[in-house]
Amino acid sequence: MWSRDKWVVNMPPRLLSTAEKSALAKGLNFAPAPKRIPVPDIVAGVEESLRKISTAEAQLARTRITGCLTKARPPTINLSPTENKAIRTLREAEDSSS
């Protein structure tokens, strides 16, 4: 059997909490679900691409995208509150050590 303790290697000078180990054990391909849909980022990315097509096609795409974004709901939360707090703690520790 695999042991989760072997998935995360802790380097000194700080000991990791159980929640921090749990969050890190999810791996590098894991992405926390956003709390809300990043509409401004999506619109900015789409507008960049729409400059390359005709005005009529761009307007149709804007209409469809607006409809999709209006109906969109954030994904299900995939971290426990303690794991979420652990990630914040790790991020702050990394920022203060730099």
ZAKOLLUM-864283 format. One record per atom (N, C-alpha, C): x, y, z; chain. Coordinates in steps of 0.1 Angstrom, whole numbers, padded with zeros to 4 digits. Each point is the difference from the previous one (the first is absolute). Example, Ala and Ser with C-alpha at 12.3 -4.5 7.8 and 13.67 -1.06 7.14 Angstrom:
2
c1: 0132&c2: -0057&c3: 0078&chain: A
c1: -0009&c2: 0012&c3: 0000&chain: A
c1: 0009&c2: 0012&c3: 0000&chain: A
c1: -0004&c2: 0011&c3: -0007&chain: A
c1: 0009&c2: 0011&c3: 0000&chain: A
c1: -0008&c2: 0011&c3: 0008&chain: A
// end
This chain:
98
c1: 0008&c2: -0012&c3: 0000&chain: A
c1: -0008&c2: 0012&c3: 0000&chain: A
c1: 0009&c2: 0013&c3: 0000&chain: A
c1: -0005&c2: 0010&c3: -0006&chain: A
c1: 0006&c2: 0013&c3: -0001&chain: A
c1: -0002&c2: 0007&c3: 0013&chain: A
c1: 0009&c2: 0008&c3: 0004&chain: A
c1: -0001&c2: 0008&c3: 0012&chain: A
c1: 0000&c2: 0015&c3: -0004&chain: A
c1: -0010&c2: 0007&c3: 0004&chain: A
c1: 0000&c2: 0015&c3: -0004&chain: A
c1: 0011&c2: 0007&c3: 0007&chain: A
c1: 0006&c2: -0005&c3: 0011&chain: A
c1: 0011&c2: 0007&c3: 0006&chain: A
c1: 0012&c2: 0001&c3: -0009&chain: A
c1: 0001&c2: -0009&c3: -0009&chain: A
c1: 0012&c2: -0001&c3: -0009&chain: A
c1: -0002&c2: 0009&c3: -0013&chain: A
c1: -0012&c2: 0006&c3: -0001&chain: A
c1: -0003&c2: 0008&c3: -0012&chain: A
c1: 0005&c2: 0015&c3: 0002&chain: A
c1: 0001&c2: 0004&c3: 0012&chain: A
c1: 0005&c2: 0014&c3: 0003&chain: A
c1: 0012&c2: -0001&c3: 0008&chain: A
c1: 0011&c2: 0006&c3: -0005&chain: A
c1: 0013&c2: 0000&c3: 0007&chain: A
c1: 0001&c2: 0014&c3: 0007&chain: A
c1: 0001&c2: 0000&c3: 0013&chain: A
c1: 0001&c2: 0013&c3: 0007&chain: A
c1: 0015&c2: 0004&c3: 0002&chain: A
c1: 0003&c2: 0012&c3: -0004&chain: A
c1: 0014&c2: 0005&c3: 0001&chain: A
c1: 0000&c2: 0009&c3: 0012&chain: A
c1: 0010&c2: 0000&c3: 0008&chain: A
c1: 0002&c2: 0009&c3: 0012&chain: A
c1: -0001&c2: 0014&c3: -0005&chain: A
c1: -0002&c2: 0010&c3: 0007&chain: A
c1: -0001&c2: 0001&c3: 0015&chain: A
c1: -0013&c2: -0001&c3: 0006&chain: A
c1: -0011&c2: -0003&c3: -0008&chain: A
c1: -0013&c2: 0001&c3: 0005&chain: A
c1: -0007&c2: -0014&c3: -0001&chain: A
c1: -0007&c2: -0004&c3: 0010&chain: A
c1: -0008&c2: -0012&c3: 0000&chain: A
c1: -0014&c2: 0003&c3: -0006&chain: A
c1: -0005&c2: -0009&c3: -0008&chain: A
c1: -0013&c2: 0002&c3: -0007&chain: A
c1: -0011&c2: -0006&c3: 0009&chain: A
c1: -0011&c2: 0007&c3: 0000&chain: A
c1: -0012&c2: -0006&c3: 0007&chain: A
c1: -0007&c2: -0011&c3: -0008&chain: A
c1: -0009&c2: -0007&c3: 0005&chain: A
c1: -0007&c2: -0011&c3: -0007&chain: A
c1: -0008&c2: 0006&c3: -0012&chain: A
c1: -0006&c2: 0012&c3: 0002&chain: A
c1: -0008&c2: 0006&c3: -0010&chain: A
c1: 0010&c2: 0004&c3: -0012&chain: A
c1: 0011&c2: 0006&c3: 0004&chain: A
c1: 0010&c2: 0004&c3: -0011&chain: A
c1: 0005&c2: -0012&c3: -0008&chain: A
c1: 0003&c2: -0011&c3: 0007&chain: A
c1: 0004&c2: -0013&c3: -0007&chain: A
c1: -0011&c2: -0005&c3: -0009&chain: A
c1: -0013&c2: 0001&c3: 0005&chain: A
c1: -0011&c2: -0005&c3: -0008&chain: A
c1: -0002&c2: 0009&c3: -0012&chain: A
c1: 0002&c2: 0013&c3: 0001&chain: A
c1: -0002&c2: 0009&c3: -0012&chain: A
c1: 0012&c2: -0003&c3: -0010&chain: A
c1: 0012&c2: -0001&c3: 0005&chain: A
c1: 0011&c2: -0002&c3: -0009&chain: A
c1: 0000&c2: -0014&c3: -0006&chain: A
c1: -0006&c2: -0010&c3: 0006&chain: A
c1: -0001&c2: -0013&c3: -0005&chain: A
c1: -0009&c2: -0001&c3: -0012&chain: A
c1: -0008&c2: 0010&c3: -0003&chain: A
c1: -0009&c2: 0000&c3: -0011&chain: A
c1: 0008&c2: 0001&c3: -0013&chain: A
c1: 0013&c2: 0004&c3: 0001&chain: A
c1: 0008&c2: 0000&c3: -0012&chain: A
c1: 0001&c2: 0013&c3: -0008&chain: A
c1: 0009&c2: 0001&c3: -0009&chain: A
c1: 0002&c2: 0012&c3: -0008&chain: A
c1: -0011&c2: 0002&c3: -0011&chain: A
c1: -0007&c2: -0010&c3: -0003&chain: A
c1: -0011&c2: 0001&c3: -0010&chain: A
c1: -0013&c2: 0004&c3: 0006&chain: A
c1: 0000&c2: 0001&c3: 0013&chain: A
c1: -0013&c2: 0004&c3: 0007&chain: A
c1: -0001&c2: 0015&c3: -0001&chain: A
c1: -0013&c2: 0005&c3: -0002&chain: A
c1: -0003&c2: 0014&c3: 0000&chain: A
c1: -0012&c2: 0003&c3: 0009&chain: A
c1: 0001&c2: 0008&c3: 0010&chain: A
c1: -0011&c2: 0003&c3: 0008&chain: A
c1: -0011&c2: 0007&c3: -0008&chain: A
c1: -0013&c2: -0004&c3: 0002&chain: A
c1: -0011&c2: 0006&c3: -0007&chain: A
c1: -0001&c2: 0014&c3: 0004&chain: A
c1: -0003&c2: 0009&c3: -0010&chain: A
c1: -0002&c2: 0014&c3: 0004&chain: A
c1: -0013&c2: 0002&c3: 0007&chain: A
c1: 0000&c2: 0011&c3: 0008&chain: A
c1: -0012&c2: 0003&c3: 0008&chain: A
c1: -0010&c2: 0006&c3: -0009&chain: A
c1: 0004&c2: 0007&c3: -0010&chain: A
c1: -0009&c2: 0007&c3: -0010&chain: A
c1: 0006&c2: -0001&c3: -0014&chain: A
c1: -0008&c2: 0001&c3: -0010&chain: A
c1: 0004&c2: -0001&c3: -0014&chain: A
c1: 0008&c2: 0013&c3: -0003&chain: A
c1: 0012&c2: -0001&c3: -0005&chain: A
c1: 0008&c2: 0012&c3: -0003&chain: A
c1: -0004&c2: 0007&c3: -0013&chain: A
c1: -0012&c2: 0006&c3: 0000&chain: A
c1: -0006&c2: 0006&c3: -0012&chain: A
c1: 0009&c2: 0010&c3: -0007&chain: A
c1: 0006&c2: 0010&c3: 0008&chain: A
c1: 0009&c2: 0009&c3: -0007&chain: A
c1: 0011&c2: -0006&c3: -0007&chain: A
c1: 0006&c2: -0010&c3: 0005&chain: A
c1: 0011&c2: -0007&c3: -0006&chain: A
c1: -0004&c2: -0007&c3: -0013&chain: A
c1: -0012&c2: -0007&c3: 0001&chain: A
c1: -0005&c2: -0007&c3: -0012&chain: A
c1: -0003&c2: 0010&c3: -0011&chain: A
c1: -0007&c2: 0011&c3: 0004&chain: A
c1: -0003&c2: 0010&c3: -0010&chain: A
c1: 0012&c2: 0006&c3: -0007&chain: A
c1: 0010&c2: 0003&c3: 0008&chain: A
c1: 0013&c2: 0006&c3: -0005&chain: A
c1: 0006&c2: -0010&c3: -0010&chain: A
c1: 0001&c2: -0013&c3: 0003&chain: A
c1: 0006&c2: -0010&c3: -0008&chain: A
c1: -0008&c2: -0001&c3: -0013&chain: A
c1: -0013&c2: 0000&c3: 0001&chain: A
c1: -0009&c2: -0002&c3: -0012&chain: A
c1: 0002&c2: 0012&c3: -0009&chain: A
c1: -0001&c2: 0012&c3: 0006&chain: A
c1: 0001&c2: 0012&c3: -0009&chain: A
c1: 0013&c2: 0001&c3: -0008&chain: A
c1: 0011&c2: -0005&c3: 0006&chain: A
c1: 0013&c2: -0001&c3: -0007&chain: A
c1: -0002&c2: -0008&c3: -0012&chain: A
c1: -0007&c2: -0012&c3: 0001&chain: A
c1: -0002&c2: -0009&c3: -0012&chain: A
c1: -0009&c2: 0006&c3: -0010&chain: A
c1: -0011&c2: 0007&c3: 0005&chain: A
c1: -0010&c2: 0005&c3: -0009&chain: A
c1: 0005&c2: 0011&c3: -0010&chain: A
c1: 0011&c2: 0006&c3: 0003&chain: A
c1: 0006&c2: 0010&c3: -0009&chain: A
c1: 0004&c2: -0006&c3: -0013&chain: A
c1: 0002&c2: -0013&c3: 0000&chain: A
c1: 0005&c2: -0007&c3: -0012&chain: A
c1: -0011&c2: -0004&c3: -0010&chain: A
c1: -0013&c2: 0001&c3: 0004&chain: A
c1: -0011&c2: -0004&c3: -0009&chain: A
c1: -0009&c2: 0012&c3: -0004&chain: A
c1: -0009&c2: -0002&c3: -0009&chain: A
c1: -0009&c2: 0010&c3: -0004&chain: A
c1: -0008&c2: 0006&c3: 0011&chain: A
c1: -0005&c2: 0012&c3: -0002&chain: A
c1: -0008&c2: 0007&c3: 0010&chain: A
c1: -0013&c2: -0008&c3: 0003&chain: A
c1: -0007&c2: -0005&c3: -0011&chain: A
c1: -0012&c2: -0007&c3: 0002&chain: A
c1: 0002&c2: -0013&c3: 0008&chain: A
c1: 0011&c2: -0008&c3: -0003&chain: A
c1: 0003&c2: -0012&c3: 0007&chain: A
c1: 0004&c2: 0003&c3: 0014&chain: A
c1: 0007&c2: 0011&c3: 0003&chain: A
c1: 0004&c2: 0004&c3: 0013&chain: A
c1: -0012&c2: 0003&c3: 0009&chain: A
c1: -0010&c2: 0007&c3: -0006&chain: A
c1: -0012&c2: 0004&c3: 0007&chain: A
c1: -0008&c2: -0012&c3: 0004&chain: A
c1: -0001&c2: -0010&c3: -0009&chain: A
c1: -0007&c2: -0012&c3: 0003&chain: A
c1: 0007&c2: -0008&c3: 0011&chain: A
c1: 0013&c2: -0001&c3: -0001&chain: A
c1: 0008&c2: -0006&c3: 0011&chain: A
c1: -0002&c2: 0006&c3: 0013&chain: A
c1: 0000&c2: 0014&c3: 0001&chain: A
c1: -0002&c2: 0007&c3: 0012&chain: A
c1: -0014&c2: -0003&c3: 0006&chain: A
c1: -0010&c2: -0001&c3: -0008&chain: A
c1: -0014&c2: -0003&c3: 0004&chain: A
c1: 0000&c2: -0014&c3: 0006&chain: A
c1: 0006&c2: -0009&c3: -0006&chain: A
c1: -0001&c2: -0014&c3: 0005&chain: A
c1: 0008&c2: -0001&c3: 0013&chain: A
c1: 0012&c2: 0006&c3: 0000&chain: A
c1: 0008&c2: -0001&c3: 0012&chain: A
c1: -0006&c2: 0007&c3: 0012&chain: A
c1: -0007&c2: 0011&c3: -0003&chain: A
c1: -0007&c2: 0007&c3: 0011&chain: A
c1: -0011&c2: -0009&c3: 0006&chain: A
c1: -0007&c2: -0007&c3: -0009&chain: A
c1: -0011&c2: -0009&c3: 0004&chain: A
c1: 0006&c2: -0011&c3: 0009&chain: A
c1: 0012&c2: -0006&c3: -0004&chain: A
c1: 0006&c2: -0011&c3: 0007&chain: A
c1: 0005&c2: 0005&c3: 0014&chain: A
c1: 0006&c2: 0012&c3: 0000&chain: A
c1: 0005&c2: 0005&c3: 0013&chain: A
c1: -0011&c2: 0004&c3: 0009&chain: A
c1: -0012&c2: 0004&c3: -0005&chain: A
c1: -0011&c2: 0004&c3: 0008&chain: A
c1: -0005&c2: -0013&c3: 0007&chain: A
c1: 0000&c2: -0011&c3: -0007&chain: A
c1: -0005&c2: -0013&c3: 0006&chain: A
c1: 0010&c2: -0007&c3: 0008&chain: A
c1: 0013&c2: 0003&c3: -0001&chain: A
c1: 0011&c2: -0007&c3: 0006&chain: A
c1: -0001&c2: 0001&c3: 0015&chain: A
c1: 0003&c2: -0011&c3: 0007&chain: A
c1: 0001&c2: -0001&c3: 0014&chain: A
c1: 0014&c2: -0005&c3: 0004&chain: A
c1: 0006&c2: 0005&c3: 0011&chain: A
c1: 0013&c2: -0005&c3: 0004&chain: A
c1: 0000&c2: -0015&c3: 0002&chain: A
c1: 0011&c2: -0007&c3: -0002&chain: A
c1: 0001&c2: -0014&c3: 0002&chain: A
c1: -0001&c2: -0003&c3: 0015&chain: A
c1: -0002&c2: -0013&c3: 0003&chain: A
c1: -0001&c2: -0005&c3: 0013&chain: A
c1: 0013&c2: 0002&c3: 0007&chain: A
c1: 0000&c2: 0004&c3: 0013&chain: A
c1: 0012&c2: 0002&c3: 0008&chain: A
c1: 0007&c2: -0013&c3: 0001&chain: A
c1: 0013&c2: -0001&c3: -0002&chain: A
c1: 0007&c2: -0012&c3: 0000&chain: A
c1: 0011&c2: -0001&c3: 0011&chain: A
c1: 0000&c2: 0010&c3: 0009&chain: A
c1: 0009&c2: 0000&c3: 0012&chain: A
c1: -0009&c2: 0002&c3: 0012&chain: A
c1: 0005&c2: -0007&c3: 0011&chain: A
c1: -0007&c2: 0002&c3: 0013&chain: A
c1: 0005&c2: 0014&c3: 0005&chain: A
c1: -0008&c2: 0006&c3: 0009&chain: A
c1: 0004&c2: 0013&c3: 0006&chain: A
c1: 0014&c2: 0000&c3: 0006&chain: A
c1: 0004&c2: -0011&c3: 0006&chain: A
c1: 0013&c2: -0001&c3: 0006&chain: A
c1: 0011&c2: -0001&c3: -0010&chain: A
c1: -0003&c2: -0007&c3: -0011&chain: A
c1: 0010&c2: -0001&c3: -0011&chain: A
c1: 0001&c2: 0014&c3: -0007&chain: A
c1: -0011&c2: 0007&c3: -0001&chain: A
c1: 0001&c2: 0014&c3: -0006&chain: A
c1: 0008&c2: 0009&c3: 0009&chain: A
c1: -0002&c2: -0001&c3: 0013&chain: A
c1: 0008&c2: 0008&c3: 0009&chain: A
c1: 0015&c2: -0004&c3: -0001&chain: A
c1: 0002&c2: -0013&c3: -0001&chain: A
c1: 0014&c2: -0005&c3: 0000&chain: A
c1: 0007&c2: 0006&c3: -0013&chain: A
c1: -0007&c2: 0000&c3: -0011&chain: A
c1: 0006&c2: 0006&c3: -0012&chain: A
c1: 0004&c2: 0015&c3: 0002&chain: A
c1: -0010&c2: 0007&c3: 0006&chain: A
c1: 0003&c2: 0014&c3: 0003&chain: A
c1: 0012&c2: 0002&c3: 0009&chain: A
c1: 0001&c2: -0009&c3: 0010&chain: A
c1: 0012&c2: 0000&c3: 0009&chain: A
c1: 0013&c2: -0003&c3: -0007&chain: A
c1: -0001&c2: -0010&c3: -0009&chain: A
c1: 0012&c2: -0003&c3: -0007&chain: A
c1: 0005&c2: 0011&c3: -0010&chain: A
c1: -0010&c2: 0006&c3: -0006&chain: A
c1: 0003&c2: 0011&c3: -0009&chain: A
c1: 0006&c2: 0012&c3: 0007&chain: A
c1: -0006&c2: 0003&c3: 0012&chain: A
c1: 0005&c2: 0011&c3: 0008&chain: A
c1: 0015&c2: -0003&c3: 0005&chain: A
c1: 0002&c2: -0012&c3: 0004&chain: A
c1: 0013&c2: -0004&c3: 0004&chain: A
c1: 0010&c2: 0001&c3: -0011&chain: A
c1: -0004&c2: -0004&c3: -0012&chain: A
c1: 0009&c2: 0001&c3: -0011&chain: A
c1: 0003&c2: 0015&c3: -0004&chain: A
c1: -0010&c2: 0009&c3: 0001&chain: A
c1: 0002&c2: 0014&c3: -0003&chain: A
c1: 0009&c2: 0006&c3: 0010&chain: A
c1: -0001&c2: -0003&c3: 0013&chain: A
c1: 0008&c2: 0006&c3: 0010&chain: A
c1: 0014&c2: -0005&c3: 0000&chain: A
c1: 0003&c2: -0012&c3: -0006&chain: A
c1: 0013&c2: -0005&c3: 0000&chain: A
c1: 0008&c2: 0005&c3: -0013&chain: A
c1: -0007&c2: 0006&c3: -0009&chain: A
c1: 0007&c2: 0005&c3: -0012&chain: A
c1: 0006&c2: 0014&c3: 0002&chain: A
// end
